[in-house]
Each structure stands twice: as structure tokens, then as C-alpha cells.
Amino acid sequence: MDFSPDEEAPELAVASGEGVLRLRFDRAARRNALTRSMMVRLVHHIENAVDDPELRVIVLDGAGEHFCSGVDLRDVNARSHIKPRTGDIQRRLPRQAHRLIPALLNVQLPVVSIVRGVASGIGAHIAFASDFIVAGESARFVEPFVSRGFSPDSGGTFLLSRLVGLARAREVLLLGREIDSGTAASWDLVHEVVPDARLEFASGALIDSLRAAPTVALGLTKVMMNRAFDVTADDALSNEAFALELSSRSKDFKEGMAAFAEKRAPRYRGH
């Protein structure tokens, strides 16, 4: 699959084909730190992926030896000679980093992050907001915020507290503990840890499995799981009833039932 530079953020490389949208952070010299324009375009691609009926999986990775070292503060502060008005951060974040994490959580397609090297700050949070992380043995998840004197953003407190529990989240967010690949595996934070040389093979097997799945049912299930901690049992059951109503009207549902009756493997098309 051939990558091309995004037309508005050339340091974001994009490839699409065979049901897969691949988004690559392409700033190896800066450890793939994100610029403002890269974040805007990431949101654009993720939110609009559902408009292509052929897409079934979104895959994120980084060029070179690292996944993503966070936001490029040099880019964010490029206009530092102009003193912003009070409240600049809380006005700016909802339009940039804080749109990206909900986009990943809410898109009704599975998202796979392939992580090698450093995943720091929003880089870690992008991975945590994915549905599956395939990590190389070199992977390190870093929360640098408090150690640098400021509080986390881009969903760090929300994601880590849910994924690993409050006690471990405190270790990482308050004490600055790095999560290496072995710890990530023991904490069930990642889908799989493999030698870096096997990352493409291991992630490819997962991607193949996801793009062969019933996309409508998978997407609805993902969204309900991500909202499970925010709703009552009654609301969760109501959501399941509506999701079942939708998924049972899909062509993949009919194929699944036919395959079951005929004792064969289903051939899902994502519709």
C-alpha cells in the first residue's frame, strides 16, 4: 500500500485500499511530534472514514523508530511573540487535541495502533483511545505532564483511569512512571507485544481479522463498550436493543445466519 502526503498536512502520510485506511505520522526527525495541522487532518480523516462504505479498519503508526512523541511545542508556540488572551488553552484544545480523542472513540470502525518506541503525551493517548494496540518490544508509554509542571490533557486522566484502574493510573500520571512493553502487556493495556521486527506481520493478521468481520455490528458494539461506564444498566440495555435493531437489518447479519445454517464460514462484506 503506497502512502501519499496529506494535501494540507504533508507530514501526515495517508494510504487507503483493500478496506483499510492507514494514517502515518511522518516526522521521524521530530519523533513524529504532532503539529496543529496534523491534528486537524487526523480528525478529518477519522471522522470522515465512515462515509466510505468500503473502509473497514483504521490503522495508525509512526515513521521510523517511534510512534509519536506528543505535540510539537515548537509548532504550537510558533506565535509566542504574540501574547494570547487569558483562556487561550481552554479555547484552543477543544478544537484540536480534544477533538481527536473522541473521534477515535466514537468512529464506528475498529482502530489499530502499531506502536514502536516512544508514545508520549497525546501520542500515548491516541494509542489508548484505539481499539487495539500492537506493540513492539521497544514500546514505551510516557505521561510527561506533571513532571514538567502542568496537568494532563487530551484524555490522559480519562483513558488511563478506565484502562488500568486508579491505583496504576496514579503511578503513571502523578509519579511519572513509564509503561514499558512488558508492563503494558501485564496490565492488559495492549493487545499483543511482539519483537519490533514482527510488528507488521502481527498487526497484519489482526487487521485481516477485523476487515473480515461484520463492520456494522462491530462498530455499534465498540461505541456501546466505550460508553458503558457512563450509563445506567437500563440505558445500556436500551442501547443494546437499538443496536441490535440496526445490526440485524444489515446484509452481514443475513450472511451470518445463512453461514450458521449451512455450517460454513461467513463471508462478511461490511454492509
C-alpha positions in Angstrom: 0.0 0.0 0.0 1.5 3.3 -1.1 1.4 6.3 1.2 0.9 9.9 -0.1 1.4 13.2 1.9 -1.9 14.7 3.1 -2.7 17.7 0.9 -3.0 20.1 3.9 -0.6 18.5 6.4 2.2 16.8 4.3 3.8 15.4 7.5 0.8 13.1 7.8 1.0 10.3 5.3 -2.2 8.6 4.1 -2.9 5.3 2.3 -6.2 3.6 1.6 -7.0 0.3 -0.1 -8.5 -3.2 0.5 -10.8 -1.9 3.2 -8.0 -0.2 5.3 -7.3 3.5 5.9 -3.7 3.9 7.1 -2.6 7.2 8.8 1.1 7.6 9.5 2.9 10.3 11.5 5.7 11.1 9.1 8.1 13.3 11.1 10.8 10.8 12.1 13.3 13.6 12.8 11.0 15.0 15.4 10.0 11.6 16.8 6.7 12.1 14.9 5.5 15.0 17.2 2.2 16.4 16.0 1.7 19.8 14.6 -1.6 21.7 14.7 -2.3 20.9 11.1 -1.6 17.2 11.6 -4.2 17.1 14.4 -6.8 18.9 12.3 -6.3 16.5 9.4 -6.2 13.4 11.6 -9.7 14.4 12.9 -10.8 15.0 9.3 -9.7 11.5 8.1 -11.1 9.7 11.1 -14.4 11.4 11.3 -15.0 11.0 7.5 -13.8 7.4 7.3 -17.4 6.1 7.9 -18.5 7.9 4.7 -16.6 5.4 2.6 -18.6 2.1 2.6 -15.5 0.2 1.6 -13.5 1.1 4.6 -13.5 -1.4 7.5 -10.4 -0.7 9.6 -8.3 2.4 10.5 -4.6 1.9 11.2 -2.2 4.4 12.9 1.6 4.2 13.1 4.7 6.3 13.0 7.6 6.6 10.6 11.0 5.5 11.9 11.8 4.3 15.4 8.9 5.9 17.3 5.2 6.1 17.3 4.5 9.7 18.4 6.3 11.9 21.0 3.3 14.1 21.6 2.5 17.6 20.5 5.3 19.6 18.9 5.5 22.5 21.3 7.7 24.4 18.9 4.9 24.4 16.3 2.2 25.2 18.9 4.2 28.1 20.3 5.3 29.4 16.9 3.4 32.6 17.5 4.8 33.0 21.0 5.8 36.7 20.3 2.0 37.4 20.4 0.8 37.1 24.0 -2.6 35.2 23.9 -5.6 36.3 25.7 -6.4 34.7 29.1 -8.2 31.4 28.4 -6.3 30.6 25.2 -5.6 26.9 26.1 -9.2 26.1 27.1 -10.5 27.7 23.9 -7.9 26.0 21.7 -7.8 22.4 23.0 -11.5 21.6 22.2 -10.8 22.4 18.5 -7.6 20.3 18.3 -6.3 17.6 20.6 -9.7 17.3 22.4 -11.5 16.6 19.1 -9.0 13.8 18.2 -9.6 11.5 21.1 -13.4 11.5 20.8 -13.1 10.9 17.1 -11.1 7.7 17.8 -13.5 6.6 20.5 -16.7 7.2 18.5 -15.8 6.3 14.9 -17.8 3.1 14.1 -14.8 1.4 12.7 -12.1 -0.5 14.6 -8.8 1.4 15.1 -5.5 -0.3 15.4 -2.3 1.5 16.6 1.0 -0.1 15.8 3.4 1.2 18.4 7.2 1.1 18.5 9.5 3.3 20.5 8.1 6.3 22.3 4.4 7.1 22.6 4.3 10.2 24.8 1.5 12.6 25.8 -1.1 12.7 23.1 0.9 10.0 21.3 0.1 7.6 24.2 -3.5 8.8 24.3 -4.0 8.2 20.7 -2.9 4.6 21.2 -5.0 4.3 24.4 -8.1 5.5 22.5 -7.6 2.9 19.8 -9.4 -0.4 20.0 -6.2 -2.5 19.7 -2.6 -1.7 20.3 0.0 -4.0 18.8 3.2 -3.0 20.5 6.8 -3.7 19.7 9.2 -4.7 22.5 10.7 -1.2 22.2 7.4 0.5 23.0 7.3 2.9 25.9 4.2 4.9 27.0 5.0 8.1 28.7 2.9 10.7 30.6 5.3 13.7 30.9 2.8 16.3 32.1 3.1 16.6 35.9 6.9 16.1 35.8 7.0 19.2 33.7 4.8 21.2 35.9 1.4 21.0 34.3 -1.7 18.8 34.3 -2.5 16.2 31.6 -4.7 17.0 28.6 -6.0 15.0 25.6 -7.8 12.4 27.7 -5.0 11.0 29.8 -6.8 11.0 33.1 -10.0 9.6 31.4 -8.3 6.9 29.4 -5.8 5.6 31.8 -8.1 5.5 34.8 -10.5 3.3 32.8 -8.0 1.1 31.2 -5.7 0.3 34.1 -7.6 1.5 37.2 -7.0 4.4 39.5 -4.0 3.0 41.5 -1.9 2.3 38.4 -3.1 5.5 36.8 -1.8 7.4 39.8 1.6 5.8 39.4 1.8 6.9 35.8 0.1 10.3 35.9 1.2 11.5 39.3 4.5 9.8 39.8 5.6 9.8 36.1 6.2 6.0 35.8 6.9 5.0 32.3 5.0 1.9 31.0 7.3 -0.4 29.0 6.0 -3.0 26.7 6.2 -5.8 29.3 4.3 -3.8 31.8 1.7 -2.8 29.2 1.2 -6.5 28.5 0.8 -7.4 32.1 -1.6 -4.6 32.7 -3.7 -5.7 29.7 -3.1 -2.3 28.1 -2.1 -3.7 24.7 -3.5 -6.5 22.5 -0.1 -8.0 21.9 3.6 -7.4 22.3 6.0 -8.8 19.7 9.6 -8.2 18.6 9.8 -5.0 16.6 10.8 -7.0 13.5 7.5 -8.8 13.7 5.2 -5.8 14.1 4.0 -5.7 10.5 3.3 -9.4 10.4 1.4 -9.4 13.8 -0.6 -6.3 13.1 -1.4 -7.6 9.6 -3.0 -10.7 11.0 -5.2 -8.6 13.3 -6.1 -6.1 10.6 -7.1 -9.0 8.3 -9.3 -10.4 11.0 -11.0 -7.1 11.6 -11.6 -6.3 7.9 -13.3 -9.7 7.6 -15.6 -9.0 10.5 -19.3 -7.7 10.2 -18.4 -4.0 10.3 -21.9 -2.7 11.3 -22.2 -5.0 14.3 -18.5 -4.4 15.3 -18.8 -0.6 15.1 -22.0 -0.5 17.2 -20.5 -2.8 19.8 -17.4 -0.7 20.0 -19.4 2.5 20.7 -21.5 0.8 23.3 -18.5 -0.5 25.1 -16.8 2.9 25.1 -19.9 4.4 26.7 -20.6 1.6 29.2 -19.1 3.4 32.2 -21.2 6.5 31.6 -24.7 4.9 31.5 -27.0 3.0 33.8 -27.8 -0.7 33.3 -31.2 0.3 31.9 -29.6 2.7 29.5 -27.0 0.1 28.4 -29.8 -2.5 27.8 -31.8 0.1 25.8 -28.7 0.9 23.7 -28.2 -2.8 23.0 -31.8 -3.2 21.9 -31.4 -0.3 19.4 -28.0 -1.5 18.2 -29.4 -5.0 17.7 -32.3 -3.5 15.7 -29.8 -1.8 13.4 -27.3 -4.6 13.1 -30.0 -7.2 12.4 -31.0 -5.2 9.3 -27.5 -5.4 7.8 -26.6 -7.7 4.9 -23.8 -9.1 7.1 -26.4 -10.3 9.6 -28.2 -12.2 6.9 -24.9 -13.7 5.8 -24.0 -14.7 9.3 -27.3 -16.5 9.8 -27.0 -18.2 6.4 -23.5 -19.4 7.2 -24.6 -20.7 10.5 -27.4 -22.7 8.9 -25.2 -24.0 6.2 -22.3 -24.9 8.6 -19.7 -22.8 6.7 -17.5 -19.8 7.5 -19.3 -16.4 6.9 -18.2 -14.1 4.1 -18.9 -10.6 5.5 -18.8 -7.6 3.2 -19.1 -4.8 5.8 -22.6 -3.8 4.8 
